[in-house]
Amino acid sequence: MEFKENKPIYLQIIDFCFQKILKKDWMEEERIPSVRELAVSLEVNPNTVMRSFEYMQAEGVIYTKRGMGYFVEKNAFNIILKLQRKDFFEEVLPETFKAMDLLHVSIEEVVENYRERKI
């Protein structure tokens, strides 16, 4: 994983996990990689992954089964959508609008580019 300098690593790990759940790579009620497994695969300190897991557990996205590991909560998909949409509208979109104003990019240009994008 390529980490960005402008955002704490534990938050980028949360984003990574959220994407796995939103893409349904990690299904609700299924086990996810352990702290150690994820730390090894992402090449980060296990304490950093643990911090990410603690946040996701506090938000109701994952839960632990004693002796079995971490699992995706039943309603995790909807919880993540709500969290990510809130972040998008409160953080990402205002910054995007500032850049659009600075660069004189119209909403029509954005819509046109959106429609022409290749998925």
Beta strands, then each sheet from edge to edge (+ up, - down):
strand 1: 62-65
strand 2: 69-72
sheet 1: 1+ 2-
end
